Amino acid sequence: MSLSRRDFVNRSTLVGAGVLIAGSAEVLASAPGAIAAPVGGELPAAGAAGAAGTNAAGGAAIGYGALVPDPAGLLSLPKGFSYRVLNRAGRTRLRTGEFTPSNHDGTSAFEDEHGGNLMVVNHELSGARANWPYPVPLTEGHVYDPGAAGGCTIVHAKRDGSVEQWVGIAGTATNCAGGVTPWGTWLSGEETEDRAGKNGFTKDHGYVFEVDPFDDDYNRDPQPVKAFGRYAHEAVVVDPKRGHVYLTEDASNPNGLLFRWTPPAGFRHGRHQLRRLAPDAGTLEAFKVFDSHGKLVDDLSRATEVGTVYGVDWVKVQDRDARTVSVRKQFKDGEVTRARKLEGMWWGDGGFYFVSSYARSESPRQHDGQVWLYHPARRTITLKVLLGVNSDVWGDHDNFDGPDNITVSPYGGIVIAEDGEGVSHLFGATEDGLVYPIARNELNIGTTEKPEFSEFTGVTFSDDGRTLFANIQTPGIQLAITGPWRRLNEHRRGQGYGA
């Protein structure tokens, strides 16, 4: 049974505002220096913490130890770990001879019948195709819009160590994140609202596309799933029990929204069924959350304590294709809840985790990252990770910022790709509240006066849990990380797709 606003308020009154409702999942993490802010204020800057691999209070070491500098200047990892470059834009080639496209982003991994891995890799290439030296090739039969540079490649890392790559779909724009489906396909979202006639585009953009790594024929003549709406898409998750599809929007002016799509009566999810949906099929809604007193929370940045729980309602989107007004602008103040840079999502622990990457002056309060868990059965969200504003972006002492892509780990907790400023990491958060580094991107060099940034993206585990795949978006590198993975606590495992 869903939790109504009245039920939520009544129960919250009984247990006290801000206290977790019985049965909700464990609090994950609060980063060093990320503590509750005073009312009306902002989170304090993330202060210096202990050595890498310790908790914020300076307790026993967690994670896998300190990162060892990479002599090759690419990826520093803990002792005992190693990486392999699977492909690199402008250097490796597709099976058709063209160079690997650049700007790797959201990625999924699926095990093949021989123990290898098939991965679908987004390429976040925006604007005019001519702007990019390595766009996604316009492979015949796999093109949506010949004017667009983005799309998805499929990377087959075979068990014998060889790697083969080819185009899944082409002619899409700004393919950022997405999500895996319970039936083994990838949903790729376009983070744009550009229409035909702009940047040389011949079709409207801002949609979700389904890509099947196992069936090349299905990827021919790519068609958007218009029922999910047209806006600046980030990530997608599918509720395997209820059939709802949840989607994040990375946008500002005003800040973006989190959406829920409910299938129409009689529709059954499954392989290749999404193409059968009419553009107006089902119901698309935006979320609005309320506190323990039943008051609307206008922006998620108002939450300043890990463990904060809000109730959730949903409000119908009237024009999901945004024919005249952007979807997020169709709602007035007080009708929905917004958040800055709603990014990665991943199913696990009976619901899904989703990220607000940071908040600045466009939001009521500032922070450098939130991770929330939505529980569909209770219709509540719980703040699991809260990162204070990082005032020392070139320091490297567990002061993480800018969470983006996220995955649930088969070893407990979550793994996050950092898309902040300065030093860039893959980092983990355990189920009992500790954060730790996994990798450091050594291509991010420079100073505050002359920075060079290149974010981590596409973090996902192989089905057997032995390999963590991740990308460095610029110049466009896909990596396979292996080592002595282990459980870092005794809590239950999160059951997420691909984990």
Secondary structure as GFF3:
##gff-version 3
##sequence-region A 1 499
A	DSSP	alpha_helix	5	15	.	.	.	ID=ss1
A	DSSP	beta_strand	29	30	.	.	.	ID=ss2
A	DSSP	beta_strand	45	46	.	.	.	ID=ss3
A	DSSP	beta_strand	67	68	.	.	.	ID=ss4
A	DSSP	beta_strand	75	78	.	.	.	ID=ss5
A	DSSP	beta_strand	82	88	.	.	.	ID=ss6
A	DSSP	beta_strand	104	111	.	.	.	ID=ss7
A	DSSP	beta_strand	117	123	.	.	.	ID=ss8
A	DSSP	three_ten_helix	129	131	.	.	.	ID=ss9
A	DSSP	beta_strand	150	157	.	.	.	ID=ss10
A	DSSP	beta_strand	163	172	.	.	.	ID=ss11
A	DSSP	beta_strand	175	180	.	.	.	ID=ss12
A	DSSP	beta_strand	186	190	.	.	.	ID=ss13
A	DSSP	beta_strand	208	211	.	.	.	ID=ss14
A	DSSP	three_ten_helix	226	228	.	.	.	ID=ss15
A	DSSP	beta_strand	233	238	.	.	.	ID=ss16
A	DSSP	beta_strand	245	249	.	.	.	ID=ss17
A	DSSP	beta_strand	258	262	.	.	.	ID=ss18
A	DSSP	three_ten_helix	274	276	.	.	.	ID=ss19
A	DSSP	beta_strand	283	290	.	.	.	ID=ss20
A	DSSP	beta_strand	296	297	.	.	.	ID=ss21
A	DSSP	three_ten_helix	300	302	.	.	.	ID=ss22
A	DSSP	beta_strand	309	316	.	.	.	ID=ss23
A	DSSP	three_ten_helix	327	330	.	.	.	ID=ss24
A	DSSP	beta_strand	342	348	.	.	.	ID=ss25
A	DSSP	beta_strand	351	356	.	.	.	ID=ss26
A	DSSP	beta_strand	370	375	.	.	.	ID=ss27
A	DSSP	beta_strand	380	386	.	.	.	ID=ss28
A	DSSP	beta_strand	389	390	.	.	.	ID=ss29
A	DSSP	beta_strand	403	408	.	.	.	ID=ss30
A	DSSP	beta_strand	414	418	.	.	.	ID=ss31
A	DSSP	beta_strand	425	429	.	.	.	ID=ss32
A	DSSP	beta_strand	435	441	.	.	.	ID=ss33
A	DSSP	beta_strand	456	461	.	.	.	ID=ss34
A	DSSP	beta_strand	468	472	.	.	.	ID=ss35
A	DSSP	beta_strand	477	482	.	.	.	ID=ss36
###
